[in-house]
Amino acid sequence: HSTGKKLPTVLMSPLGELNQSDILNKYRAVLLYKPIKIQPLADSLLACLKERPQAAERQAPKKGTTSDFSDLASQYPLRLLVTEDNLINQKLVLRMLSKLGYKAKVANNGLEALQALRNEPFDLILMDVQMPEMDGLEATRNIVKEWGEQRPFIVAMTANAMQGDREMCLEAGMDDYISKPFQLETLREMLAKYAKKLSSGEVQASE
């Protein structure tokens, strides 16, 4: 490239041949597994187009700041539930959480999330919005209705954020919103934010 800058890249590979985390770290590329679906491809292209030139600098952790990602869980222990129907997205989120020192339970849709909450308490749910059986918005409304103030924090995860999406999530009862694809630092900041709220007793989560 004449400017010496790396162009955003979308790689396509059969499932299992390439590692998403390695691709992101080494090449600043987005990895899609074949067969390619329209929505993930569109999400990836939009993410590349929105990428700023200084993104590489932002991704490199500075000394004394966020380089020790795995310390977050020991500093702010959280019981986490990932509600996501896409297997690849599940693995990506779980891998990112693992880098932060967390282990999480997984629900494949809103119905499974409700059942998981009835079986054990959680502090925070990372909730996909578009899912089969029961989507994230309906699941959140049910959680608010059933657990009230004792419910866990709920953070929406959705791609292609459109104007009004955030308001729609908040109106359903979600506490916050994170747009896919998101960086490890973004997830770290989100978890730290709500862990601090829990430790201060600002909002009671499920017990």
For each residue, the residues with C-beta under 8 A, 3 or more apart:
1: 4 5 6 7
2:
3:
4: 1
5: 1 53
6: 1 9 27 28 56
7: 1
8: 28 29 30 48 49 51
9: 6 27 28 29 30 48
10: 29 30 31 32 41 44 45 48
11: 18 23 27 29 30 31 32
12: 31 32 33 34 36
13: 17 18 31 32 33 34
14: 17 33 34
15: 33 34
16:
17: 13 14
18: 11 13 22 23 31
19: 22 23
20: 23 24 31 88 91 92 95
21: 24 25 95
22: 18 19 25 26
23: 11 18 19 20 26 27 29 30 31
24: 20 21 27 28 29 30 31
25: 21 22
26: 22 23
27: 6 9 11 23 24
28: 6 8 9 24 55 56 59
29: 8 9 10 11 23 24
30: 8 9 10 11 23 24 44 47 48 181
31: 10 11 12 13 18 20 23 24
32: 10 11 12 13 36 40 41 44
33: 12 13 14 15 36 88
34: 12 13 14 15
35:
36: 12 32 33 40 41
37: 40 41
38: 41 42
39: 42 43 159
40: 32 36 37 43 44
41: 10 32 36 37 38 44 45
42: 38 39 45 46 160
43: 39 40 46 47 159 160 180 181
44: 10 30 32 40 41 47 48 181
45: 10 41 42 48 49
46: 42 43 49 50 160
47: 30 43 44 50 51 181
48: 8 9 10 30 44 45 51
49: 8 45 46
50: 46 47
51: 8 47 48 55
52: 55
53: 5
54: 57 58
55: 28 51 52 58 59
56: 6 28 59 60
57: 54 60
58: 54 55 183 185
59: 28 55 56 183 185
60: 56 57
61: 65 66 67 69 185
62: 65 66 67
63: 67
64: 67
65: 61 62
66: 61 62 69 185 188
67: 61 62 63 64
68: 71
69: 61 66 72 99 100 101 184 188
70: 73 74 99 100 101
71: 68 74 75 101
72: 69 75 76 100 101 102 188 191 192
73: 70 76 77 78 100 101 102
74: 70 71 77 101
75: 71 72 195
76: 72 73 191 192 195 196 199
77: 73 74 195
78: 73 102 123 124 191 194 195 198
79: 120 121 122 123 124 152
80: 97 102 103 104 105 122 123 124 125 126
81: 104 105 106 107 113 116 117 122 124 125 126 152
82: 90 93 94 97 104 105 106 107 125 126
83: 106 107 108 109 110 112 113 125 126 127 128 131 136 139
84: 89 90 93 106 107 108 126 128 131 157
85: 108 109 128 131 132
86: 89 90 128
87: 90 91
88: 20 33 91 92
89: 84 86 92 93 128 180
90: 82 84 86 87 93 94 106
91: 20 87 88 94 95
92: 20 88 89 95 96
93: 82 84 89 90 96 97 104 126 157 187
94: 82 90 91 97 98 104 106
95: 20 21 91 92 98 99
96: 92 93 99 100 184 187
97: 80 82 93 94 100 102 103 104 187
98: 94 95 101 102 103
99: 69 70 95 96 184
100: 69 70 72 73 96 97 184 187 188 191
101: 69 70 71 72 73 74 98
102: 72 73 78 80 97 98 191
103: 80 97 98
104: 80 81 82 93 94 97 126
105: 80 81 82 116 120 122
106: 81 82 83 84 90 94
107: 81 82 83 84 110 112 113 115 116
108: 83 84 85 112 131 133
109: 83 85 112 113 131 132 133 134 135 139
110: 83 107 113 114 131 133 134 135 136 138 139 142
111: 114 115 133 134 139
112: 83 107 108 109 115 116 133
113: 81 83 107 109 110 116 117 125 127 139 143
114: 110 111 117 118 134 139 142 143 146
115: 107 111 112 118 119
116: 81 105 107 112 113 119 120 122
117: 81 113 114 120 121 122 143 146 147 152 206
118: 114 115
119: 115 116
120: 79 105 116 117
121: 79 117 152 205 206 207
122: 79 80 81 105 116 117 125 152 205 206
123: 78 79 80 152 153 194 195 198 205 206
124: 78 79 80 81 152 153 154 155 191 194 205
125: 80 81 82 83 113 122 143 152 153 154 155
126: 80 81 82 83 84 93 104 155 157 178
127: 83 113 136 139 140 154 155 156 157 174
128: 83 84 85 86 89 131 136 156 157 158
129: 135 136 137 156 157 158 165 169
130: 135 136 158
131: 83 84 85 108 109 110 128 134 135 136 139
132: 85 109
133: 108 109 110 111 112
134: 109 110 111 114 131 138 139 142
135: 109 110 129 130 131 138 139
136: 83 110 127 128 129 130 131 139 140 156 157 158 169 172 174
137: 129 140 141 168 169 172
138: 110 134 135 141 142 172
139: 83 109 110 111 113 114 127 131 134 135 136 142 143
140: 127 136 137 143 144 154 169 172 173 174
141: 137 138 144 145 172 173
142: 110 114 134 138 139 145 146
143: 113 114 117 125 139 140 146 147 151 152 154 173
144: 140 141 147 148 151 172 173
145: 141 142 148
146: 114 117 142 143 151
147: 117 143 144 150 151 152 206
148: 144 145 151
149: 203 204
150: 147 204 205 206 207
151: 143 144 146 147 148 154 205 206
152: 79 81 117 121 122 123 124 125 143 147 205 206
153: 123 124 125 175 176 194 197 198 203 205
154: 124 125 127 140 143 151 173 174 175 176
155: 124 125 126 127 174 175 176 177 178 190 194
156: 127 128 129 136 166 169 174 176 177 178
157: 84 93 126 127 128 129 136 178 180 182
158: 128 129 130 136 161 165 169 177 179 180
159: 39 43 179 180 181
160: 42 43 46
161: 158 165 166 177 179
162: 165
163:
164: 167 168
165: 129 158 161 162 168 169 177
166: 156 161 169 170 177
167: 164 170 171
168: 137 164 165 171 172
169: 129 136 137 140 156 158 165 166 172 174 177
170: 166 167 173 174 175 177
171: 167 168
172: 136 137 138 140 141 144 168 169
173: 140 141 143 144 154 170
174: 127 136 140 154 155 156 169 170 177
175: 153 154 155 170 194
176: 153 154 155 156 190 193 194
177: 155 156 158 161 165 166 169 170 174
178: 126 155 156 157 182 186 187 190
179: 158 159 161 182
180: 43 89 157 158 159
181: 30 43 44 47 159
182: 157 178 179 186 187
183: 58 59 186 187
184: 69 96 99 100 187 188
185: 58 59 61 66 188 189
186: 178 182 183 189 190
187: 93 96 97 100 178 182 183 184 190 191
188: 66 69 72 100 184 185 191 192
189: 185 186 192 193
190: 155 176 178 186 187 193 194
191: 72 76 78 100 102 124 187 188 194 195
192: 72 76 188 189 195 196
193: 176 189 190 196 197
194: 78 123 124 153 155 175 176 190 191 197 198
195: 75 76 77 78 123 191 192 198 199
196: 76 192 193 199 200
197: 153 193 194 200 202 203
198: 78 123 153 194 195 201 202 203 205
199: 76 195 196
200: 196 197
201: 198 204
202: 197 198
203: 149 153 197 198
204: 149 150 201 207
205: 121 122 123 124 150 151 152 153 198
206: 117 121 122 123 147 150 151 152
207: 121 150 204
